[in-house]
Amino acid sequence: MSLLTITQFCKMKDISERTFYRMKSENKIQVIPGTEFIYSSEELFRLSEADRELIVELKMKKWNEALKNAHNIYKLNNKATAQTTHIIQNIEAEASFLKNIGFKIKGYDKRSLQIKVKTGKISRKAREEAKPIRNDFVRYAFPKAMELICNLHLQRAMISVNEAVDRAIYYAKSNEDYYEVAACEKYIHTLRRHIRRAFKESKLNTLHDFINHYNKHNKKRAYVKGAFTDDIDFMDIISLDDHKFDVAGALEWDEYEGKWRPKKIYSWFVVEMKTMFPMGYEIKSTPFTEEDIVKLLMKVFRQYGKPNKKIIMDNGLAASERCLDFIQKLGIVHEVQPPYTPTAKANNERIFKFFKEEQDVYMNDFVGSNHPTEGRHSGKELSPDETLRTIEEAKKQYDNYVNGYYLERPRTRDIKDIPPHLLDNTKRISIKTLYDYYYRTYEKKPVTDIRLRYAYMKYDLVKSFRNFYITYKKEVYLPVTEVSLVLNDPSYKYIIATDPTDLNKIDMYAAQDILDSMTGEYFKKGDYVCTLESLAMLSSNEKKAKVSIYNKRINKAYKELANNYRAKFATQKDLVNSVVSDNGLIDIAKEQTKQVEKILKSSVPVQKIELALDRAQQSITEEPEFTESSMNELNELEVEE
């Protein structure tokens, strides 16, 4: 751990002096100002407090041996010599260097070293009162003073032993139980010294941090460095988190007051954890709601599919019942992170730091997490400068940054399986290049549109399928496939599943048990029935054509149903020419087609038709006459659109 001269360093590393000075310009080595001594170990800057104390202890032992030798030389010559001066300079240089990088060293400045060499008193003698309290008043009052001061000290958010002692004496003056403490007012300096020593020996300062500053205490605990991107595979985990940009805000026009007003900027980001690729994000000038989060996730899952393992999220809005219900319906494992633990979403937090360092710092209203020291202050005020951007301009700037510089800037990534040919000459790779590399060989886990609409579905949106179409948000929706006539019974209700980002299609789910006696199909409550398509995006002519085709399909279904019932209720080979109507039996073959059409249109489900035809047969006393012309007319049944 000793210091080296330039010559010694070059010889040890087998390098030239030219290389040495290049390394010095790159800050790979440190040269102690005013000397030719250098130290090449960067580890000294990252040592723990215990390691630093050990190094100082070993150094002091070595220095003290050198000082004893210098004192003997001084005593032999009865004066300082070049040899003693050289020893003092070496020790002073080493001590100064260690002090400059944060080591705590006392008694090894130039003046102290000269005294040590001259007097031979190398080690500092401990004070006689280091342990016992010699002052009778303080010794007698100390236990009760500690009782008072500890309570006061641990209740305070800021540490001040002096103020705690003053307050203890002030309290003791009005409380006879602590009269001994009040008597120490004359010896307050002695009491303070012993209180500080007791705090140091009993670790009360550490306890103070634990009770009053848990985050400060927590940061001192052991941790694993890094974002662990090498431990997960591509698309294994995605992260959902919110972010407040490090700017004062943006301007939005207030219609009521007729002027621009500053607004905060809110955002949510969905991130692929291995590459730090933003799969989706939203930026708003108003607070987000649960629906906003669900809609954001819908866009992400539609484009990129489901994660292979899980989604991790903030424990606030994203962990609401609405959001978790949506994720669970898609069959995705979710993991809610504990509060105030940014390392649990390390990639998200690192991304947000990129936003700050690469985008926000250029804004005139940059505030920073520690505004008084980080924020921009062009004047005397500590408040942030007024923002000059509108909300629309701010969104555009962040869009350009996220989709441009953020994705394309080369970055150092601690991922072992990156092919060397993807790295530039600085061994860096952009987020976009890394994402594209993994995505080329990735097999997407798609989520169907029907599944997305099912997950988003709310159970308070109920519709009837009467007249074979549904009206939703003033638009007509028609089934994309053929559906049974039974489903349009007005008494049947259906739950509607929609995608708010794409209203071209909606899905119908049964809100009750439905039996289709025509096909034998049975829909339980909650079962998918069919998908319907909107006419909104079609032109006028396209709408007419589609409605015409759809109505003809319904008419065809009516005709097929009529044929089925003619075959079912015919006597011998002839069609029953009598059916029940509101005016009684109709026996005229020509009129029969109109009545059948009327019954069919108003008699779904089929049990109504069966009942009508059963009654018709029971009322017939003699076999009706059937002609070939009337049969052909019924077979060619056309229903008006």
C-alpha positions as CSV (number, residue, x, y, z in Angstrom):
1,M,0.0,0.0,0.0
2,S,3.1,2.3,0.0
3,L,3.5,5.3,-2.3
4,L,5.6,5.0,-5.4
5,T,7.8,7.4,-7.3
6,I,7.3,7.9,-11.1
7,T,10.4,5.9,-11.8
8,Q,9.4,3.0,-9.5
9,F,5.8,3.0,-11.0
10,C,7.1,2.9,-14.6
11,K,9.5,0.1,-13.7
12,M,6.9,-1.9,-11.9
13,K,4.3,-1.6,-14.7
14,D,6.9,-1.9,-17.5
15,I,5.8,1.3,-19.2
16,S,7.5,4.4,-20.6
17,E,7.2,7.8,-19.0
18,R,5.1,8.9,-22.1
19,T,2.6,6.2,-21.2
20,F,2.7,7.3,-17.6
21,Y,1.8,10.9,-18.4
22,R,-1.0,9.7,-20.7
23,M,-2.5,7.6,-17.9
24,K,-2.1,10.6,-15.6
25,S,-4.1,12.8,-18.1
26,E,-6.8,10.1,-18.1
27,N,-7.0,10.2,-14.3
28,K,-6.0,6.5,-14.0
29,I,-3.3,7.4,-11.5
30,Q,-3.0,10.1,-8.8
31,V,0.0,12.3,-8.3
32,I,0.3,14.0,-4.9
33,P,0.6,17.8,-5.5
34,G,4.1,19.2,-4.9
35,T,5.7,15.7,-4.9
36,E,6.8,13.0,-7.3
37,F,4.8,10.4,-5.3
38,I,1.9,8.6,-7.0
39,Y,-0.7,6.0,-6.0
40,S,-2.3,3.9,-8.7
41,S,-5.0,2.0,-6.6
42,E,-8.5,3.4,-7.3
43,E,-9.8,1.0,-4.6
44,L,-8.8,3.4,-1.9
45,F,-11.7,5.7,-2.9
46,R,-14.2,2.9,-2.4
47,L,-13.1,1.4,0.9
48,S,-15.5,1.0,3.9
49,E,-15.0,3.0,7.1
50,A,-13.6,-0.1,8.9
51,D,-11.1,-0.8,6.2
52,R,-10.0,2.9,6.2
53,E,-9.4,2.7,10.0
54,L,-7.3,-0.4,9.6
55,I,-5.2,1.2,6.9
56,V,-4.6,4.3,9.0
57,E,-3.7,2.1,12.0
58,L,-1.1,0.2,9.9
59,K,0.2,3.4,8.4
60,M,0.6,5.1,11.8
61,K,2.5,2.1,13.1
62,K,4.9,2.3,10.2
63,W,5.2,6.1,10.5
64,N,5.9,5.9,14.2
65,E,8.8,3.5,13.6
66,A,10.3,5.9,11.1
67,L,9.8,8.8,13.5
68,K,11.6,6.9,16.3
69,N,14.5,6.4,13.9
70,A,14.4,10.1,13.0
71,H,14.4,11.1,16.7
72,N,17.5,8.9,17.3
73,I,19.2,10.6,14.4
74,Y,18.2,14.0,15.8
75,K,19.4,13.1,19.3
76,L,22.7,11.8,17.9
77,N,23.4,15.1,15.9
78,N,21.6,17.4,18.4
79,K,19.8,18.9,15.4
80,A,17.7,18.2,12.4
81,T,19.5,16.7,9.4
82,A,18.7,16.1,5.8
83,Q,17.8,12.5,6.7
84,T,15.2,13.6,9.3
85,T,13.8,16.2,7.0
86,H,13.4,13.5,4.3
87,I,11.6,11.2,6.7
88,I,9.2,14.0,7.7
89,Q,8.5,14.9,4.1
90,N,7.7,11.3,3.1
91,I,5.3,10.9,6.1
92,E,3.7,14.3,5.5
93,A,3.2,13.5,1.8
94,E,1.5,10.1,2.5
95,A,-0.7,11.6,5.3
96,S,-1.7,14.5,3.1
97,F,-2.7,12.2,0.2
98,L,-4.8,9.9,2.5
99,K,-6.5,13.0,4.0
100,N,-7.3,14.3,0.5
101,I,-9.2,11.1,-0.3
102,G,-11.2,11.0,2.9
103,F,-9.1,9.2,5.5
104,K,-9.3,10.6,9.0
105,I,-5.7,11.3,10.3
106,K,-4.7,13.5,13.2
107,G,-1.2,14.6,14.5
108,Y,0.8,14.0,11.3
109,D,1.0,17.5,9.8
110,K,4.4,19.0,9.3
111,R,4.5,20.9,12.6
112,S,3.4,17.9,14.6
113,L,6.0,15.7,12.9
114,Q,8.8,18.1,13.7
115,I,7.8,18.1,17.4
116,K,7.7,14.3,17.5
117,V,11.1,14.1,16.0
118,K,12.5,16.7,18.4
119,T,10.9,15.4,21.6
120,G,10.6,11.7,20.9
121,K,7.0,11.8,22.0
122,I,5.7,9.8,19.1
123,S,2.3,8.5,20.4
124,R,-0.3,10.9,21.9
125,K,-0.8,10.3,25.6
126,A,-4.4,9.7,26.6
127,R,-6.0,12.2,29.0
128,E,-6.1,11.0,32.6
129,E,-9.8,11.8,32.7
130,A,-10.6,9.7,29.5
131,K,-12.7,7.3,31.6
132,P,-13.6,8.6,35.0
133,I,-15.5,11.9,35.6
134,R,-13.4,13.9,38.1
135,N,-15.9,16.7,38.6
136,D,-18.1,15.8,41.6
137,F,-21.2,17.7,40.4
138,V,-21.1,16.2,36.9
139,R,-20.3,12.6,38.2
140,Y,-23.2,12.7,40.6
141,A,-25.7,14.2,38.0
142,F,-24.5,12.2,34.9
143,P,-26.9,9.2,35.2
144,K,-30.0,11.4,35.4
145,A,-28.6,13.8,32.7
146,M,-28.2,10.8,30.3
147,E,-31.8,9.8,31.1
148,L,-33.1,13.2,30.1
149,I,-30.7,13.8,27.2
150,C,-31.2,10.4,25.6
151,N,-35.0,10.9,25.5
152,L,-34.6,14.3,24.1
153,H,-31.9,13.3,21.6
154,L,-33.7,10.3,20.2
155,Q,-36.9,12.4,19.7
156,R,-35.2,14.9,17.6
157,A,-34.9,14.6,13.8
158,M,-31.7,16.7,13.9
159,I,-28.7,15.9,16.1
160,S,-27.5,18.6,18.5
161,V,-26.0,17.5,21.7
162,N,-25.5,21.1,22.9
163,E,-29.1,21.9,22.5
164,A,-30.2,18.6,24.2
165,V,-28.0,19.4,27.2
166,D,-29.3,23.0,27.4
167,R,-32.9,21.7,27.2
168,A,-32.2,19.0,29.9
169,I,-30.9,21.7,32.3
170,Y,-33.9,24.0,31.5
171,Y,-36.3,21.1,32.3
172,A,-34.4,20.1,35.5
173,K,-34.8,23.6,36.9
174,S,-38.6,23.2,37.1
175,N,-38.5,19.5,38.1
176,E,-37.2,18.6,41.6
177,D,-36.5,15.0,40.5
178,Y,-33.6,16.2,38.4
179,Y,-32.2,18.9,40.7
180,E,-28.7,17.4,40.2
181,V,-28.8,18.1,36.5
182,A,-29.8,21.8,37.2
183,A,-26.7,22.1,39.4
184,C,-24.4,21.3,36.4
185,E,-25.2,24.5,34.6
186,K,-21.8,26.0,35.8
187,Y,-20.0,22.9,34.4
188,I,-21.9,22.6,31.1
189,H,-18.8,22.2,29.0
190,T,-17.7,19.2,31.1
191,L,-21.1,17.7,30.9
192,R,-21.3,18.1,27.1
193,R,-17.9,16.4,26.7
194,H,-18.9,13.3,28.7
195,I,-22.3,13.1,27.0
196,R,-20.6,13.1,23.6
197,R,-18.1,10.4,24.8
198,A,-21.0,8.3,26.1
199,F,-22.9,8.7,22.8
200,K,-19.9,7.5,20.9
201,E,-19.2,4.5,23.1
202,S,-22.8,3.4,23.3
203,K,-23.6,3.9,19.6
204,L,-26.5,6.2,20.4
205,N,-25.9,8.2,17.3
206,T,-26.4,5.1,15.2
207,L,-29.6,4.4,17.1
208,H,-30.7,8.0,16.4
209,D,-30.3,7.4,12.7
210,F,-32.3,4.2,12.9
211,I,-35.2,5.8,14.8
212,N,-35.3,9.1,13.0
213,H,-33.7,8.6,9.6
214,Y,-34.5,5.0,8.5
215,N,-33.6,5.7,4.8
216,K,-30.2,7.1,5.8
217,H,-29.6,4.0,8.0
218,N,-30.9,1.7,5.3
219,K,-28.4,3.0,2.7
220,K,-25.5,1.8,4.9
221,R,-26.7,-1.8,4.7
222,A,-25.1,-4.3,2.3
223,Y,-26.5,-4.5,-1.2
224,V,-25.9,-6.1,-4.5
225,K,-24.8,-3.5,-7.1
226,G,-26.3,-3.4,-10.5
227,A,-29.7,-3.8,-12.3
228,F,-29.3,-7.6,-12.7
229,T,-30.0,-7.5,-16.5
230,D,-27.6,-10.4,-17.0
231,D,-29.7,-12.6,-14.8
232,I,-32.9,-12.4,-16.9
233,D,-33.8,-13.2,-20.4
234,F,-35.4,-11.0,-23.0
235,M,-39.1,-10.3,-22.3
236,D,-39.0,-12.3,-19.1
237,I,-40.0,-9.3,-17.0
238,I,-41.6,-6.0,-17.8
239,S,-41.9,-3.1,-15.4
240,L,-44.7,-0.5,-14.9
241,D,-43.9,2.7,-13.0
242,D,-44.7,6.4,-12.9
243,H,-42.3,9.3,-13.2
244,K,-42.4,13.0,-12.5
245,F,-40.0,14.8,-14.8
246,D,-37.4,17.1,-13.2
247,V,-38.9,20.2,-14.5
248,A,-41.3,22.8,-13.0
249,G,-44.0,21.9,-15.5
250,A,-45.5,23.3,-18.7
251,L,-48.0,25.8,-19.8
252,E,-51.7,25.0,-20.6
253,W,-54.3,27.5,-21.8
254,D,-57.1,28.2,-19.3
255,E,-60.3,28.9,-21.3
256,Y,-62.1,30.2,-18.2
257,E,-59.5,32.7,-17.2
258,G,-58.2,33.4,-20.7
259,K,-54.5,32.9,-19.9
260,W,-51.7,30.4,-19.8
261,R,-51.3,28.5,-16.5
262,P,-48.4,26.2,-15.5
263,K,-49.3,22.6,-15.1
264,K,-47.3,19.6,-13.8
265,I,-46.3,16.9,-16.2
266,Y,-47.2,13.3,-15.2
267,S,-46.1,10.1,-17.0
268,W,-46.2,6.3,-16.8
269,F,-43.7,4.0,-18.5
270,V,-43.8,0.3,-19.4
271,V,-40.2,-1.0,-19.8
272,E,-38.7,-4.3,-21.0
273,M,-36.3,-5.0,-18.1
274,K,-33.3,-6.6,-19.9
275,T,-32.8,-4.0,-22.6
276,M,-34.4,-1.0,-20.9
277,F,-36.6,-0.5,-24.0
278,P,-39.7,1.6,-23.4
279,M,-42.6,-0.6,-24.7
280,G,-45.1,2.1,-24.1
281,Y,-45.7,5.4,-22.2
282,E,-48.2,8.1,-21.6
283,I,-47.5,11.8,-20.7
284,K,-50.4,14.0,-19.4
285,S,-51.0,17.3,-17.7
286,T,-53.6,15.8,-15.4
287,P,-53.2,13.0,-12.8
288,F,-53.5,9.5,-14.1
289,T,-56.5,7.2,-13.3
290,E,-56.8,3.4,-13.1
291,E,-58.4,3.4,-16.6
292,D,-55.4,5.3,-18.0
293,I,-53.1,2.5,-16.7
294,V,-55.3,-0.3,-18.1
295,K,-55.5,1.4,-21.6
296,L,-51.7,1.8,-21.6
297,L,-51.2,-1.9,-20.8
298,M,-53.7,-2.8,-23.5
299,K,-51.6,-1.0,-26.2
300,V,-48.4,-2.7,-24.9
301,F,-49.9,-6.2,-24.8
302,R,-51.4,-5.8,-28.2
303,Q,-48.1,-4.8,-29.8
304,Y,-45.6,-6.8,-27.9
305,G,-47.5,-9.7,-26.3
306,K,-47.3,-11.0,-22.8
307,P,-44.1,-11.2,-20.7
308,N,-42.6,-14.7,-20.3
309,K,-42.6,-14.5,-16.5
310,K,-44.2,-11.5,-14.9
311,I,-44.9,-7.8,-14.7
312,I,-43.6,-5.8,-11.7
313,M,-45.2,-2.6,-10.8
314,D,-45.4,0.3,-8.3
315,N,-47.5,-0.3,-5.2
316,G,-49.7,2.7,-5.8
317,L,-52.2,3.3,-8.7
318,A,-50.9,0.3,-10.7
319,A,-51.7,-2.0,-7.8
320,S,-55.3,-1.0,-7.7
321,E,-58.1,-3.6,-7.9
322,R,-59.0,-2.5,-11.4
323,C,-55.5,-2.8,-12.8
324,L,-54.8,-6.1,-11.1
325,D,-58.1,-7.6,-12.3
326,F,-57.2,-6.7,-15.9
327,I,-53.7,-8.3,-15.6
328,Q,-55.1,-11.5,-13.9
329,K,-57.7,-12.0,-16.6
330,L,-54.9,-12.1,-19.1
331,G,-53.2,-14.8,-17.1
332,I,-50.1,-12.7,-16.3
333,V,-48.2,-13.1,-13.1
334,H,-47.9,-9.7,-11.3
335,E,-45.5,-8.6,-8.5
336,V,-46.2,-5.5,-6.6
337,Q,-43.0,-3.9,-5.3
338,P,-42.7,-2.7,-1.7
339,P,-42.9,1.1,-1.2
340,Y,-39.8,3.2,-1.0
341,T,-37.5,0.6,-2.6
342,P,-36.3,2.0,-5.9
343,T,-33.7,-0.8,-6.3
344,A,-36.7,-3.2,-6.8
345,K,-37.3,-1.5,-10.2
346,A,-33.7,-0.6,-10.8
347,N,-34.0,-0.4,-14.6
348,N,-37.0,2.0,-14.4
349,E,-35.1,4.2,-11.9
350,R,-32.0,4.2,-14.2
351,I,-34.1,5.2,-17.2
352,F,-35.6,8.1,-15.2
353,K,-32.1,9.2,-14.4
354,F,-31.3,9.2,-18.1
355,F,-34.3,11.4,-18.7
356,K,-33.0,13.8,-16.1
357,E,-29.3,13.9,-17.2
358,E,-30.0,13.8,-21.0
359,Q,-33.1,15.9,-21.4
360,D,-34.4,17.8,-18.3
361,V,-31.1,19.5,-17.5
362,Y,-31.4,21.4,-20.8
363,M,-34.8,23.0,-19.8
364,N,-34.9,26.5,-18.4
365,D,-37.3,25.3,-15.6
366,F,-35.0,22.3,-14.6
367,V,-35.5,21.7,-10.8
368,G,-33.6,18.5,-10.0
369,S,-34.2,16.3,-7.0
370,N,-32.2,18.7,-4.8
371,H,-33.5,21.9,-6.3
372,P,-31.4,24.5,-4.3
373,T,-28.1,22.9,-5.5
374,E,-29.2,21.1,-8.8
375,G,-31.9,23.3,-10.2
376,R,-31.3,26.1,-12.7
377,H,-31.2,29.6,-11.1
378,S,-30.6,32.4,-13.6
379,G,-31.5,35.0,-11.0
380,K,-31.3,35.5,-7.2
381,E,-34.5,33.6,-6.5
382,L,-34.3,29.9,-5.4
383,S,-37.6,29.2,-7.1
384,P,-37.3,27.6,-10.5
385,D,-37.3,29.8,-13.6
386,E,-40.7,30.2,-15.4
387,T,-41.4,27.5,-17.9
388,L,-41.6,28.6,-21.5
389,R,-43.0,25.4,-23.1
390,T,-46.7,24.5,-23.7
391,I,-47.9,21.0,-22.7
392,E,-48.0,20.1,-26.4
393,E,-44.4,21.2,-27.0
394,A,-43.2,19.4,-23.8
395,K,-44.9,16.1,-25.0
396,K,-43.3,16.5,-28.4
397,Q,-39.8,17.1,-26.9
398,Y,-40.1,14.0,-24.7
399,D,-41.4,11.9,-27.7
400,N,-38.5,13.0,-29.8
401,Y,-36.0,12.3,-27.0
402,V,-37.4,8.9,-26.0
403,N,-37.7,7.7,-29.6
404,G,-34.5,9.3,-30.7
405,Y,-31.4,10.1,-28.6
406,Y,-32.5,7.8,-25.7
407,L,-32.8,4.8,-27.9
408,E,-29.9,5.5,-30.2
409,R,-27.2,6.7,-27.8
410,P,-24.4,4.0,-27.3
411,R,-24.4,2.9,-23.7
412,T,-22.2,0.5,-21.6
413,R,-24.2,-2.6,-20.8
414,D,-23.1,-5.3,-18.4
415,I,-24.6,-8.2,-20.4
416,K,-22.4,-11.1,-21.3
417,D,-24.2,-12.5,-24.4
418,I,-24.0,-9.4,-26.6
419,P,-22.2,-10.3,-29.8
420,P,-18.9,-8.3,-30.2
421,H,-19.8,-7.1,-33.7
422,L,-22.8,-5.1,-32.3
423,L,-20.5,-3.1,-30.0
424,D,-18.9,0.1,-31.2
425,N,-15.2,1.0,-30.8
426,T,-16.0,2.1,-27.2
427,K,-17.5,-1.3,-26.4
428,R,-21.0,0.3,-26.1
429,I,-24.3,-0.5,-27.7
430,S,-27.6,1.4,-28.1
431,I,-30.8,0.3,-26.5
432,K,-32.5,0.1,-29.9
433,T,-29.7,-2.1,-31.4
434,L,-29.8,-4.4,-28.4
435,Y,-33.6,-4.6,-28.5
436,D,-33.7,-5.4,-32.2
437,Y,-31.0,-8.1,-31.8
438,Y,-33.1,-10.0,-29.2
439,Y,-36.5,-9.4,-30.9
440,R,-35.3,-11.0,-34.2
441,T,-35.1,-14.4,-32.6
442,Y,-37.9,-13.9,-30.0
443,E,-41.1,-15.9,-30.3
444,K,-43.9,-13.5,-29.3
445,K,-46.6,-14.6,-26.8
446,P,-49.5,-12.8,-28.5
447,V,-52.7,-11.7,-26.8
448,T,-55.9,-11.9,-29.0
449,D,-58.1,-8.9,-29.4
450,I,-61.0,-10.9,-28.0
451,R,-58.9,-11.7,-24.9
452,L,-57.9,-8.1,-24.4
453,R,-61.5,-6.9,-24.6
454,Y,-62.5,-9.6,-22.2
455,A,-59.9,-8.5,-19.7
456,Y,-60.9,-4.9,-20.0
457,M,-64.7,-5.7,-19.8
458,K,-66.7,-4.2,-17.1
459,Y,-69.8,-6.0,-15.8
460,D,-71.9,-2.8,-15.7
461,L,-72.2,-2.5,-19.5
462,V,-75.3,-4.7,-20.5
463,K,-77.1,-4.6,-23.8
464,S,-79.9,-6.4,-25.6
465,F,-79.4,-8.0,-29.0
466,R,-82.9,-7.1,-30.2
467,N,-83.4,-6.7,-34.0
468,F,-80.0,-8.6,-34.5
469,Y,-77.7,-5.6,-33.9
470,I,-76.4,-3.5,-31.0
471,T,-76.1,0.2,-30.7
472,Y,-73.1,1.4,-28.8
473,K,-71.9,5.0,-28.5
474,K,-74.4,5.9,-31.2
475,E,-72.9,3.4,-33.7
476,V,-74.5,0.3,-35.1
477,Y,-72.6,-3.0,-34.6
478,L,-73.4,-6.1,-36.6
479,P,-72.1,-9.7,-36.0
480,V,-69.1,-10.7,-38.0
481,T,-70.3,-14.3,-38.3
482,E,-73.8,-15.9,-38.6
483,V,-75.7,-16.0,-35.4
484,S,-78.8,-18.0,-34.3
485,L,-82.2,-16.3,-34.5
486,V,-82.7,-17.4,-30.9
487,L,-80.2,-14.8,-29.6
488,N,-82.3,-11.8,-30.4
489,D,-85.0,-12.5,-27.8
490,P,-85.5,-9.1,-26.0
491,S,-85.5,-10.9,-22.6
492,Y,-81.9,-12.0,-23.1
493,K,-79.2,-9.6,-21.9
494,Y,-75.5,-9.6,-22.9
495,I,-72.4,-8.1,-21.4
496,I,-70.4,-6.0,-23.8
497,A,-66.6,-6.2,-23.9
498,T,-64.8,-3.3,-25.6
499,D,-61.3,-2.0,-26.3
500,P,-61.4,1.8,-25.6
501,T,-58.4,2.3,-28.0
502,D,-60.1,0.4,-30.8
503,L,-63.9,0.6,-31.0
504,N,-64.2,-1.1,-34.4
505,K,-65.1,-4.4,-32.7
506,I,-67.0,-5.4,-29.6
507,D,-67.7,-8.8,-28.0
508,M,-70.9,-10.2,-26.6
509,Y,-70.9,-12.4,-23.5
510,A,-74.0,-14.1,-22.0
511,A,-75.4,-12.3,-18.9
512,Q,-77.6,-15.4,-18.2
513,D,-77.9,-19.0,-19.2
514,I,-79.2,-19.4,-22.8
515,L,-80.3,-22.6,-24.5
516,D,-80.5,-22.5,-28.3
517,S,-83.0,-25.2,-29.1
518,M,-82.5,-24.8,-32.8
519,T,-78.8,-25.8,-32.7
520,G,-78.6,-27.4,-29.2
521,E,-75.9,-24.9,-28.2
522,Y,-75.8,-23.9,-24.6
523,F,-74.3,-20.6,-23.3
524,K,-73.6,-20.3,-19.6
525,K,-73.4,-17.0,-17.9
526,G,-70.2,-15.3,-18.8
527,D,-69.6,-17.4,-22.0
528,Y,-68.4,-15.7,-25.2
529,V,-71.2,-15.5,-27.8
530,C,-70.0,-13.5,-30.8
531,T,-68.0,-10.5,-32.0
532,L,-69.7,-7.5,-33.6
533,E,-68.2,-5.0,-36.0
534,S,-68.9,-1.3,-36.2
535,L,-70.2,0.5,-39.4
536,A,-68.6,3.8,-38.3
537,M,-65.4,3.5,-40.5
538,L,-67.3,2.6,-43.7
539,S,-68.5,5.0,-46.3
540,S,-72.2,5.5,-47.0
541,N,-72.3,3.1,-49.9
542,E,-70.3,0.5,-48.0
543,K,-72.7,0.8,-45.0
544,K,-75.7,0.2,-47.3
545,A,-74.1,-2.8,-48.9
546,K,-73.1,-4.4,-45.6
547,V,-76.6,-3.8,-44.1
548,S,-78.2,-5.2,-47.1
549,I,-76.1,-8.4,-47.1
550,Y,-76.6,-8.8,-43.4
551,N,-80.4,-8.4,-43.6
552,K,-80.5,-11.0,-46.5
553,R,-78.6,-13.3,-44.2
554,I,-81.2,-12.9,-41.5
555,N,-84.0,-13.4,-44.1
556,K,-82.3,-16.6,-45.3
557,A,-82.3,-17.8,-41.7
558,Y,-86.0,-17.1,-41.4
559,K,-86.6,-19.1,-44.6
560,E,-84.6,-22.0,-43.4
561,L,-86.5,-22.0,-40.1
562,A,-89.8,-21.9,-42.0
563,N,-88.7,-25.0,-44.0
564,N,-87.7,-26.8,-40.8
565,Y,-91.1,-26.2,-39.3
566,R,-93.0,-27.1,-42.4
567,A,-91.2,-30.4,-42.4
568,K,-91.8,-30.9,-38.7
569,F,-95.5,-30.2,-38.6
570,A,-96.7,-31.3,-42.0
571,T,-99.4,-34.0,-42.1
572,Q,-98.5,-36.8,-44.5
573,K,-96.6,-35.1,-47.4
574,D,-98.6,-31.9,-47.3
575,L,-97.9,-28.6,-45.5
576,V,-100.4,-27.6,-42.8
577,N,-102.3,-24.8,-44.4
578,S,-103.7,-23.5,-41.1
579,V,-101.7,-21.5,-38.5
580,V,-102.7,-19.4,-35.5
581,S,-102.9,-15.7,-35.9
582,D,-104.4,-12.8,-33.9
583,N,-107.6,-13.2,-35.9
584,G,-107.9,-16.9,-35.6
585,L,-107.1,-19.7,-38.0
586,I,-106.0,-18.8,-41.5
587,D,-106.9,-21.4,-44.1
588,I,-106.1,-19.6,-47.3
589,A,-102.8,-20.9,-48.8
590,K,-101.9,-17.6,-50.3
591,E,-102.3,-15.8,-47.0
592,Q,-100.3,-18.4,-45.2
593,T,-96.9,-17.1,-46.3
594,K,-97.7,-13.7,-44.8
595,Q,-98.8,-15.2,-41.5
596,V,-95.8,-17.5,-41.3
597,E,-93.5,-14.5,-41.9
598,K,-95.3,-12.6,-39.1
599,I,-95.1,-15.5,-36.7
600,L,-91.5,-16.2,-37.4
601,K,-90.5,-12.6,-36.9
602,S,-92.3,-12.3,-33.6
603,S,-91.9,-15.8,-32.2
604,V,-88.3,-16.2,-31.2
605,P,-87.3,-18.2,-29.3
606,V,-88.6,-21.2,-31.1
607,Q,-90.8,-22.4,-28.3
608,K,-93.4,-19.7,-29.3
609,I,-93.5,-21.1,-32.9
610,E,-93.9,-24.6,-31.7
611,L,-96.8,-23.6,-29.4
612,A,-98.5,-21.7,-32.3
613,L,-98.2,-24.6,-34.7
614,D,-99.3,-27.1,-32.1
615,R,-102.4,-25.2,-31.5
616,A,-103.0,-24.9,-35.2
617,Q,-102.9,-28.7,-35.7
618,Q,-105.2,-29.2,-32.7
619,S,-107.8,-26.8,-34.3
620,I,-107.9,-28.5,-37.7
621,T,-110.9,-30.8,-38.0
622,E,-110.2,-31.9,-41.6
623,E,-107.2,-32.1,-43.7
624,P,-106.7,-28.8,-45.6
625,E,-106.3,-28.6,-49.3
626,F,-102.7,-28.1,-50.5
627,T,-101.8,-26.8,-54.0
628,E,-98.4,-26.9,-55.8
629,S,-98.6,-23.1,-56.4
630,S,-99.0,-22.3,-52.7
631,M,-96.1,-24.5,-51.8
632,N,-93.8,-22.9,-54.3
633,E,-94.9,-19.5,-53.1
634,L,-93.9,-20.4,-49.5
635,N,-90.6,-21.8,-50.6
636,E,-89.8,-18.5,-52.4
637,L,-90.5,-16.5,-49.2
638,E,-88.8,-13.1,-49.4
639,V,-88.7,-10.8,-46.3
640,E,-88.6,-7.1,-46.9
641,E,-85.5,-5.3,-45.7
